[in-house]
Amino acid sequence: MLNLRALFVAAGLWLTLGPTAHCDWPLFRNDPQRRGVATAGPTALSKLWTADLGAPADAAPVVVGGTVFAAGRTGRVVALAADNGRQLWATELNATVVTPLAAAGDLLYVGTVEGWLLALEAATGRVKWRFRTRGPIASSPVIVGGKAYVGSGDRGLYALQAATGDQLWRTEWPGEIQASPTAWGELVGVGDLEGTFRAVRTDNGQTAWEAKLAGPIRCSAAVEGGLLVIGCMNRGLGDILNLLGLDSATGAQKWGSKGKGSVSASPVIAGGKVYYATLDGYPSGAATLRCADLANGKELWKSGVGYVVDSSLALAGSLLYFGAYDGKVHAHSTENGKLAASFQTEDKIYSAPAVDGGRLFIGSTDGKLYCLH
């Protein structure tokens, strides 16, 4: 299978404008382990360009080979030149898209609230295949080993052939799956709204281990060095273990962080630390940005944000990036959590950022995709 970089060269879509090095951000949270780390990001958060998507941009974009792929809520999917925002193609899916996109090989994967997972040709936007589940898809697929794994509101985790959409297996969870699955080694895992996190074998969907959390799971797990970090929502039960560090091979609990807050956005793992946000109330309430030691969960610092943060975090260099309900893109120091820079959009932000080559791409409910540098 051709990779996107080779495909765009062949199609004449590869852009060489300027000296920017493209590092790619092809999946939600960048890699199958959902760690959310890039090699280089912006410091000033100045606008380079914007693109109008025609509807609120909830879905997190992806970046591959100098091309950004993004979608509006009403199903308009676009490919844009990362350097200047020039539109390469646009496709109207006539469906509701709120979940992060994913790219692998020569395909772009888009999930819809109507329950479809569609694979589009990345060079043209033409639909190559579609697969329908029995519930809404708020889960972004993870693509590894030629397979696409995606969760559905029908409580199923599906394994599909990434090239054709043929179903390989389906495993049912106790509750609805909204989180995006994480893949590591021979396992893939995801949590549900009943608080069950389950790791299953990638070859047959059989359960390897299962953990029960104190509340609904809306975020993705992040995995590094044999440790899986996963958070959950608080149903108003007082102090709960809202962030857990589990052995990624067995599910055994290594540590737990206790508090009243909910963990809605996916955490970041980098440099032996885990960065995450807790919400004092949902969907209203203020977020607190936190940093903990990855080995034992001990809190190293915390910093108030002042607004709800639904946007999953991304890290590059010494900065953490995310969007918030104040309509701003935030950049906070990894040393102490203090605000380093911000950029104001025209409405609240649900989208998670994609970071590539010193630039940040993020959607806003004002209907625009922003490129900041």
DRENDO-1510 file (C-alpha; in Angstrom, 1 decimal, always signed):
<recs>
REC; n; res; u; v; w
REC; 1; MET; +0.0; +0.0; +0.0 .
REC; 2; LEU; +1.3; +3.4; -0.9 .
REC; 3; ASN; +1.9; +5.8; +2.0 .
REC; 4; LEU; +0.4; +9.3; +1.8 .
REC; 5; ARG; +3.8; +11.0; +1.3 .
REC; 6; ALA; +4.5; +8.9; -1.8 .
REC; 7; LEU; +1.0; +9.3; -3.1 .
REC; 8; PHE; +1.0; +13.1; -2.8 .
REC; 9; VAL; +4.3; +13.2; -4.7 .
REC; 10; ALA; +2.9; +11.1; -7.5 .
REC; 11; ALA; -0.3; +13.2; -7.6 .
REC; 12; GLY; +1.6; +16.5; -7.7 .
REC; 13; LEU; +0.1; +17.5; -4.3 .
REC; 14; TRP; +3.3; +17.5; -2.3 .
REC; 15; LEU; +4.1; +21.1; -1.4 .
REC; 16; THR; +7.6; +22.3; -1.0 .
REC; 17; LEU; +6.8; +26.0; -0.2 .
REC; 18; GLY; +9.2; +27.3; +2.4 .
REC; 19; PRO; +11.6; +25.5; +4.8 .
REC; 20; THR; +9.0; +23.9; +7.1 .
REC; 21; ALA; +9.8; +20.3; +8.1 .
REC; 22; HIS; +6.7; +18.2; +8.2 .
REC; 23; CYS; +6.6; +15.7; +11.1 .
REC; 24; ASP; +3.1; +14.4; +10.6 .
REC; 25; TRP; +0.2; +13.9; +13.1 .
REC; 26; PRO; -1.8; +11.2; +11.4 .
REC; 27; LEU; -4.0; +9.9; +14.3 .
REC; 28; PHE; -5.9; +11.3; +17.2 .
REC; 29; ARG; -3.2; +11.9; +19.9 .
REC; 30; ASN; -0.6; +11.4; +17.1 .
REC; 31; ASP; +0.4; +7.7; +17.7 .
REC; 32; PRO; -1.4; +4.4; +18.4 .
REC; 33; GLN; -0.4; +4.7; +22.0 .
REC; 34; ARG; -2.3; +8.0; +22.2 .
REC; 35; ARG; +0.6; +9.9; +24.0 .
REC; 36; GLY; -0.1; +13.2; +22.3 .
REC; 37; VAL; +3.5; +14.4; +21.8 .
REC; 38; ALA; +5.0; +16.2; +18.8 .
REC; 39; THR; +8.6; +17.1; +18.1 .
REC; 40; ALA; +8.1; +20.9; +17.6 .
REC; 41; GLY; +5.2; +23.3; +18.2 .
REC; 42; PRO; +4.6; +27.0; +18.1 .
REC; 43; THR; +5.5; +29.4; +20.9 .
REC; 44; ALA; +3.6; +32.6; +20.0 .
REC; 45; LEU; +0.3; +31.2; +18.7 .
REC; 46; SER; +0.0; +33.7; +15.9 .
REC; 47; LYS; -2.5; +33.1; +13.1 .
REC; 48; LEU; -0.9; +31.8; +9.9 .
REC; 49; TRP; -4.2; +31.1; +8.1 .
REC; 50; THR; -7.8; +30.0; +8.6 .
REC; 51; ALA; -10.1; +27.8; +6.5 .
REC; 52; ASP; -13.9; +28.0; +6.6 .
REC; 53; LEU; -15.5; +24.5; +7.1 .
REC; 54; GLY; -19.1; +25.7; +6.8 .
REC; 55; ALA; -20.1; +24.3; +10.2 .
REC; 56; PRO; -18.7; +23.9; +13.7 .
REC; 57; ALA; -15.4; +22.1; +13.6 .
REC; 58; ASP; -15.5; +19.6; +16.5 .
REC; 59; ALA; -13.4; +16.9; +14.9 .
REC; 60; ALA; -9.7; +17.0; +15.6 .
REC; 61; PRO; -7.7; +17.4; +12.3 .
REC; 62; VAL; -4.8; +15.2; +11.2 .
REC; 63; VAL; -1.7; +16.2; +9.2 .
REC; 64; VAL; +0.3; +14.0; +6.8 .
REC; 65; GLY; +2.9; +14.9; +4.3 .
REC; 66; GLY; +2.2; +18.6; +4.3 .
REC; 67; THR; -1.5; +18.2; +4.0 .
REC; 68; VAL; -4.1; +18.9; +6.7 .
REC; 69; PHE; -7.4; +16.9; +6.7 .
REC; 70; ALA; -10.3; +18.4; +8.6 .
REC; 71; ALA; -14.1; +18.2; +8.8 .
REC; 72; GLY; -17.1; +20.3; +9.8 .
REC; 73; ARG; -20.0; +19.0; +11.8 .
REC; 74; THR; -22.3; +18.7; +8.8 .
REC; 75; GLY; -19.9; +16.3; +7.0 .
REC; 76; ARG; -17.8; +18.6; +4.8 .
REC; 77; VAL; -14.3; +17.0; +4.7 .
REC; 78; VAL; -11.4; +18.9; +3.2 .
REC; 79; ALA; -7.8; +18.5; +2.4 .
REC; 80; LEU; -5.7; +21.7; +2.7 .
REC; 81; ALA; -2.1; +22.6; +2.1 .
REC; 82; ALA; -0.5; +22.9; +5.5 .
REC; 83; ASP; +1.7; +25.8; +4.5 .
REC; 84; ASN; -1.0; +28.2; +3.3 .
REC; 85; GLY; -4.4; +26.6; +3.7 .
REC; 86; ARG; -5.0; +26.2; -0.1 .
REC; 87; GLN; -7.8; +23.7; -0.6 .
REC; 88; LEU; -6.8; +20.5; -2.5 .
REC; 89; TRP; -10.2; +18.9; -2.4 .
REC; 90; ALA; -13.5; +18.9; -0.6 .
REC; 91; THR; -16.1; +16.1; -0.1 .
REC; 92; GLU; -19.6; +16.4; +1.2 .
REC; 93; LEU; -20.6; +13.3; +3.2 .
REC; 94; ASN; -24.1; +14.6; +4.2 .
REC; 95; ALA; -23.5; +13.1; +7.7 .
REC; 96; THR; -22.7; +14.4; +11.2 .
REC; 97; VAL; -19.0; +14.4; +12.0 .
REC; 98; VAL; -17.7; +15.2; +15.5 .
REC; 99; THR; -15.0; +12.6; +16.0 .
REC; 100; PRO; -11.3; +13.0; +15.3 .
REC; 101; LEU; -10.1; +12.0; +11.9 .
REC; 102; ALA; -7.4; +9.4; +11.2 .
REC; 103; ALA; -5.1; +8.7; +8.3 .
REC; 104; ALA; -3.0; +5.7; +7.3 .
REC; 105; GLY; -1.6; +4.4; +4.0 .
REC; 106; ASP; -3.5; +6.2; +1.2 .
REC; 107; LEU; -6.8; +6.5; +3.2 .
REC; 108; LEU; -8.5; +9.0; +5.4 .
REC; 109; TYR; -10.9; +7.6; +8.0 .
REC; 110; VAL; -14.0; +9.5; +9.1 .
REC; 111; GLY; -16.6; +8.3; +11.7 .
REC; 112; THR; -20.2; +9.7; +11.7 .
REC; 113; VAL; -22.9; +10.1; +14.3 .
REC; 114; GLU; -25.1; +8.0; +12.0 .
REC; 115; GLY; -22.9; +5.0; +12.7 .
REC; 116; TRP; -20.8; +4.9; +9.6 .
REC; 117; LEU; -17.0; +4.6; +9.4 .
REC; 118; LEU; -15.9; +5.8; +5.9 .
REC; 119; ALA; -12.6; +5.5; +4.2 .
REC; 120; LEU; -11.8; +8.2; +1.7 .
REC; 121; GLU; -9.0; +8.3; -0.8 .
REC; 122; ALA; -6.6; +10.8; +0.7 .
REC; 123; ALA; -5.5; +12.1; -2.7 .
REC; 124; THR; -9.0; +12.8; -4.0 .
REC; 125; GLY; -11.6; +12.6; -1.2 .
REC; 126; ARG; -13.6; +9.9; -3.0 .
REC; 127; VAL; -15.2; +7.3; -0.7 .
REC; 128; LYS; -13.5; +4.0; -1.1 .
REC; 129; TRP; -15.5; +2.0; +1.4 .
REC; 130; ARG; -18.0; +2.4; +4.2 .
REC; 131; PHE; -18.9; +0.2; +7.1 .
REC; 132; ARG; -22.0; +0.7; +9.3 .
REC; 133; THR; -22.2; +0.0; +13.0 .
REC; 134; ARG; -25.5; -0.1; +15.0 .
REC; 135; GLY; -24.8; +3.1; +17.0 .
REC; 136; PRO; -23.2; +6.5; +16.7 .
REC; 137; ILE; -19.5; +6.7; +16.2 .
REC; 138; ALA; -17.8; +9.3; +18.5 .
REC; 139; SER; -14.6; +7.1; +18.6 .
REC; 140; SER; -11.7; +7.8; +16.3 .
REC; 141; PRO; -10.2; +4.6; +14.8 .
REC; 142; VAL; -6.7; +3.5; +15.6 .
REC; 143; ILE; -5.0; +1.9; +12.6 .
REC; 144; VAL; -2.2; -0.6; +13.2 .
REC; 145; GLY; -0.9; -3.7; +11.4 .
REC; 146; GLY; -3.3; -3.1; +8.4 .
REC; 147; LYS; -6.4; -3.1; +10.7 .
REC; 148; ALA; -8.7; -0.3; +11.9 .
REC; 149; TYR; -10.1; -0.6; +15.4 .
REC; 150; VAL; -13.1; +1.6; +16.2 .
REC; 151; GLY; -15.7; +1.8; +19.0 .
REC; 152; SER; -19.4; +2.5; +18.6 .
REC; 153; GLY; -22.4; +3.6; +20.6 .
REC; 154; ASP; -23.8; +0.1; +20.0 .
REC; 155; ARG; -21.3; -1.0; +22.7 .
REC; 156; GLY; -19.0; -2.8; +20.2 .
REC; 157; LEU; -15.4; -2.5; +19.4 .
REC; 158; TYR; -14.9; -3.4; +15.8 .
REC; 159; ALA; -11.8; -4.7; +14.0 .
REC; 160; LEU; -11.8; -4.1; +10.2 .
REC; 161; GLN; -9.4; -4.6; +7.4 .
REC; 162; ALA; -8.1; -1.1; +7.0 .
REC; 163; ALA; -7.9; -1.4; +3.2 .
REC; 164; THR; -11.3; -2.8; +2.5 .
REC; 165; GLY; -13.5; -2.3; +5.5 .
REC; 166; ASP; -14.2; -6.0; +5.9 .
REC; 167; GLN; -15.1; -6.9; +9.5 .
REC; 168; LEU; -12.7; -9.2; +11.2 .
REC; 169; TRP; -14.3; -9.3; +14.7 .
REC; 170; ARG; -16.6; -7.4; +17.1 .
REC; 171; THR; -16.4; -7.5; +20.9 .
REC; 172; GLU; -19.1; -6.1; +23.1 .
REC; 173; TRP; -18.5; -3.8; +26.1 .
REC; 174; PRO; -21.0; -3.3; +29.0 .
REC; 175; GLY; -21.7; +0.3; +27.9 .
REC; 176; GLU; -21.6; +2.7; +25.0 .
REC; 177; ILE; -18.1; +3.4; +23.7 .
REC; 178; GLN; -17.3; +7.1; +23.0 .
REC; 179; ALA; -13.6; +7.0; +23.7 .
REC; 180; SER; -11.0; +6.3; +21.0 .
REC; 181; PRO; -9.2; +3.0; +21.3 .
REC; 182; THR; -5.5; +2.8; +22.1 .
REC; 183; ALA; -3.1; +0.1; +20.7 .
REC; 184; TRP; +0.1; -1.2; +22.2 .
REC; 185; GLY; +1.9; -4.5; +21.5 .
REC; 186; GLU; -0.6; -7.2; +20.7 .
REC; 187; LEU; -3.4; -5.4; +22.5 .
REC; 188; VAL; -6.0; -2.8; +21.9 .
REC; 189; GLY; -8.1; -1.2; +24.6 .
REC; 190; VAL; -10.8; +1.3; +25.3 .
REC; 191; GLY; -13.2; +2.4; +28.0 .
REC; 192; ASP; -17.0; +2.8; +28.0 .
REC; 193; LEU; -19.6; +4.9; +29.7 .
REC; 194; GLU; -20.2; +2.3; +32.4 .
REC; 195; GLY; -16.6; +2.8; +33.6 .
REC; 196; THR; -15.2; -0.5; +32.1 .
REC; 197; PHE; -11.8; -0.4; +30.5 .
REC; 198; ARG; -11.0; -3.5; +28.6 .
REC; 199; ALA; -7.9; -4.7; +26.8 .
REC; 200; VAL; -8.4; -7.3; +24.1 .
REC; 201; ARG; -6.2; -9.2; +21.7 .
REC; 202; THR; -5.8; -7.5; +18.3 .
REC; 203; ASP; -6.0; -10.8; +16.4 .
REC; 204; ASN; -9.3; -12.1; +17.8 .
REC; 205; GLY; -10.9; -9.6; +20.2 .
REC; 206; GLN; -10.6; -11.9; +23.2 .
REC; 207; THR; -10.3; -10.2; +26.5 .
REC; 208; ALA; -6.7; -10.0; +28.0 .
REC; 209; TRP; -7.7; -8.0; +31.1 .
REC; 210; GLU; -10.4; -5.6; +32.4 .
REC; 211; ALA; -10.5; -2.8; +34.9 .
REC; 212; LYS; -13.5; -1.1; +36.5 .
REC; 213; LEU; -13.2; +2.7; +37.1 .
REC; 214; ALA; -15.3; +4.9; +39.4 .
REC; 215; GLY; -17.1; +6.7; +36.6 .
REC; 216; PRO; -17.8; +6.9; +32.8 .
REC; 217; ILE; -14.8; +6.8; +30.5 .
REC; 218; ARG; -14.8; +9.5; +27.8 .
REC; 219; CYS; -11.1; +9.9; +27.2 .
REC; 220; SER; -8.5; +7.6; +25.5 .
REC; 221; ALA; -5.8; +5.8; +27.5 .
REC; 222; ALA; -2.2; +6.7; +27.0 .
REC; 223; VAL; +0.5; +4.0; +27.1 .
REC; 224; GLU; +4.3; +4.2; +27.7 .
REC; 225; GLY; +6.9; +2.0; +29.2 .
REC; 226; GLY; +4.5; -0.8; +30.4 .
REC; 227; LEU; +2.1; +1.7; +32.0 .
REC; 228; LEU; -1.4; +2.6; +30.9 .
REC; 229; VAL; -2.9; +5.9; +32.1 .
REC; 230; ILE; -6.7; +6.3; +32.0 .
REC; 231; GLY; -9.1; +8.8; +33.5 .
REC; 232; CYS; -12.8; +8.9; +34.2 .
REC; 233; MET; -15.7; +11.2; +34.9 .
REC; 234; ASN; -17.1; +11.8; +38.4 .
REC; 235; ARG; -20.8; +11.3; +38.9 .
REC; 236; GLY; -20.9; +13.6; +41.9 .
REC; 237; LEU; -19.7; +10.9; +44.3 .
REC; 238; GLY; -17.2; +13.1; +46.2 .
REC; 239; ASP; -13.5; +12.1; +46.0 .
REC; 240; ILE; -12.9; +9.2; +43.5 .
REC; 241; LEU; -9.8; +7.7; +41.8 .
REC; 242; ASN; -10.2; +9.8; +38.6 .
REC; 243; LEU; -6.9; +8.9; +37.1 .
REC; 244; LEU; -5.3; +5.5; +37.2 .
REC; 245; GLY; -1.9; +4.0; +36.3 .
REC; 246; LEU; -2.3; +0.4; +35.3 .
REC; 247; ASP; +0.1; -2.3; +34.2 .
REC; 248; SER; -0.5; -2.4; +30.4 .
REC; 249; ALA; +0.1; -6.1; +30.2 .
REC; 250; THR; -2.1; -7.2; +33.1 .
REC; 251; GLY; -4.3; -4.3; +34.2 .
REC; 252; ALA; -3.0; -4.4; +37.7 .
REC; 253; GLN; -3.2; -1.0; +39.4 .
REC; 254; LYS; +0.1; +0.7; +40.0 .
REC; 255; TRP; -1.3; +4.0; +41.4 .
REC; 256; GLY; -4.4; +6.1; +41.5 .
REC; 257; SER; -4.9; +9.9; +41.8 .
REC; 258; LYS; -7.9; +10.9; +44.0 .
REC; 259; GLY; -10.1; +14.0; +43.7 .
REC; 260; LYS; -13.5; +15.4; +43.0 .
REC; 261; GLY; -12.8; +16.4; +39.4 .
REC; 262; SER; -13.7; +14.6; +36.2 .
REC; 263; VAL; -11.1; +13.7; +33.6 .
REC; 264; SER; -12.8; +14.2; +30.3 .
REC; 265; ALA; -9.8; +15.0; +28.0 .
REC; 266; SER; -7.1; +12.5; +27.1 .
REC; 267; PRO; -3.8; +12.9; +29.0 .
REC; 268; VAL; -0.3; +13.3; +27.7 .
REC; 269; ILE; +2.7; +11.2; +28.6 .
REC; 270; ALA; +6.2; +12.6; +28.1 .
REC; 271; GLY; +9.5; +12.6; +29.9 .
REC; 272; GLY; +8.4; +10.4; +32.7 .
REC; 273; LYS; +5.4; +12.6; +33.5 .
REC; 274; VAL; +1.7; +12.6; +32.8 .
REC; 275; TYR; -0.2; +15.8; +32.1 .
REC; 276; TYR; -3.9; +16.0; +32.3 .
REC; 277; ALA; -6.9; +18.3; +33.2 .
REC; 278; THR; -9.6; +17.8; +35.8 .
REC; 279; LEU; -13.0; +19.5; +35.6 .
REC; 280; ASP; -14.7; +20.7; +38.8 .
REC; 281; GLY; -18.1; +20.4; +37.0 .
REC; 282; TYR; -19.3; +19.2; +33.7 .
REC; 283; PRO; -20.4; +20.6; +31.3 .
REC; 284; SER; -19.9; +23.8; +33.4 .
REC; 285; GLY; -17.1; +24.4; +35.8 .
REC; 286; ALA; -13.4; +25.3; +35.7 .
REC; 287; ALA; -10.5; +23.0; +34.7 .
REC; 288; THR; -7.3; +22.5; +36.5 .
REC; 289; LEU; -4.2; +21.5; +34.6 .
REC; 290; ARG; -2.1; +18.9; +36.4 .
REC; 291; CYS; +1.3; +17.2; +36.2 .
REC; 292; ALA; +2.1; +13.9; +37.9 .
REC; 293; ASP; +5.0; +11.6; +38.1 .
REC; 294; LEU; +4.3; +8.7; +35.7 .
REC; 295; ALA; +6.0; +6.1; +37.9 .
REC; 296; ASN; +3.9; +6.7; +41.0 .
REC; 297; GLY; +1.1; +9.3; +40.2 .
REC; 298; LYS; +2.4; +11.8; +42.7 .
REC; 299; GLU; +1.3; +15.3; +41.8 .
REC; 300; LEU; +4.1; +17.6; +40.8 .
REC; 301; TRP; +2.1; +20.8; +40.1 .
REC; 302; LYS; -1.4; +22.1; +39.3 .
REC; 303; SER; -2.6; +25.3; +37.7 .
REC; 304; GLY; -6.1; +26.7; +37.3 .
REC; 305; VAL; -7.4; +27.3; +33.7 .
REC; 306; GLY; -10.7; +29.0; +34.6 .
REC; 307; TYR; -12.8; +27.4; +31.8 .
REC; 308; VAL; -14.0; +24.0; +30.8 .
REC; 309; VAL; -11.5; +21.9; +28.8 .
REC; 310; ASP; -12.9; +19.2; +26.6 .
REC; 311; SER; -10.0; +19.4; +24.2 .
REC; 312; SER; -7.4; +16.7; +24.7 .
REC; 313; LEU; -3.9; +17.9; +25.4 .
REC; 314; ALA; -0.9; +17.9; +23.1 .
REC; 315; LEU; +2.7; +18.5; +24.0 .
REC; 316; ALA; +5.7; +19.8; +22.0 .
REC; 317; GLY; +8.9; +21.0; +23.6 .
REC; 318; SER; +8.1; +22.8; +26.9 .
REC; 319; LEU; +4.5; +23.6; +26.1 .
REC; 320; LEU; +1.1; +22.0; +26.5 .
REC; 321; TYR; -1.6; +22.9; +24.0 .
REC; 322; PHE; -5.4; +22.6; +24.2 .
REC; 323; GLY; -8.6; +24.5; +23.4 .
REC; 324; ALA; -11.2; +25.6; +26.0 .
REC; 325; TYR; -14.7; +26.9; +26.3 .
REC; 326; ASP; -13.4; +30.5; +26.4 .
REC; 327; GLY; -12.8; +30.1; +22.7 .
REC; 328; LYS; -9.0; +30.3; +23.2 .
REC; 329; VAL; -6.2; +28.0; +22.2 .
REC; 330; HIS; -4.0; +27.8; +25.2 .
REC; 331; ALA; -0.2; +27.1; +25.5 .
REC; 332; HIS; +0.9; +26.3; +29.1 .
REC; 333; SER; +4.4; +25.7; +30.5 .
REC; 334; THR; +5.2; +22.0; +31.2 .
REC; 335; GLU; +7.4; +23.3; +34.1 .
REC; 336; ASN; +4.6; +24.8; +36.2 .
REC; 337; GLY; +1.4; +24.9; +34.2 .
REC; 338; LYS; +1.4; +28.7; +33.8 .
REC; 339; LEU; -0.1; +30.3; +30.7 .
REC; 340; ALA; +2.6; +31.0; +28.1 .
REC; 341; ALA; +0.5; +32.1; +25.2 .
REC; 342; SER; -3.0; +32.1; +23.9 .
REC; 343; PHE; -5.1; +32.8; +20.7 .
REC; 344; GLN; -8.7; +33.8; +20.6 .
REC; 345; THR; -11.2; +32.2; +18.2 .
REC; 346; GLU; -14.8; +33.3; +17.8 .
REC; 347; ASP; -16.5; +30.5; +19.8 .
REC; 348; LYS; -15.8; +27.6; +22.2 .
REC; 349; ILE; -13.4; +24.8; +21.3 .
REC; 350; TYR; -14.1; +21.1; +21.5 .
REC; 351; SER; -11.4; +20.0; +18.9 .
REC; 352; ALA; -8.1; +18.6; +20.0 .
REC; 353; PRO; -5.0; +20.2; +18.4 .
REC; 354; ALA; -2.7; +18.5; +15.8 .
REC; 355; VAL; +0.9; +19.7; +15.9 .
REC; 356; ASP; +3.2; +19.4; +13.0 .
REC; 357; GLY; +6.4; +21.2; +11.9 .
REC; 358; GLY; +6.2; +24.0; +14.5 .
REC; 359; ARG; +2.5; +24.7; +13.7 .
REC; 360; LEU; -0.7; +23.9; +15.4 .
REC; 361; PHE; -4.0; +23.0; +13.7 .
REC; 362; ILE; -7.3; +23.2; +15.6 .
REC; 363; GLY; -11.0; +23.6; +14.8 .
REC; 364; SER; -13.4; +25.9; +16.6 .
REC; 365; THR; -17.2; +25.9; +16.8 .
REC; 366; ASP; -17.0; +29.2; +14.9 .
REC; 367; GLY; -16.7; +26.9; +11.9 .
REC; 368; LYS; -13.1; +27.6; +11.1 .
REC; 369; LEU; -9.9; +25.5; +11.1 .
REC; 370; TYR; -7.0; +27.6; +12.5 .
REC; 371; CYS; -3.3; +27.2; +11.7 .
REC; 372; LEU; -1.2; +28.9; +14.3 .
REC; 373; HIS; +2.6; +29.3; +14.4 .
</recs>
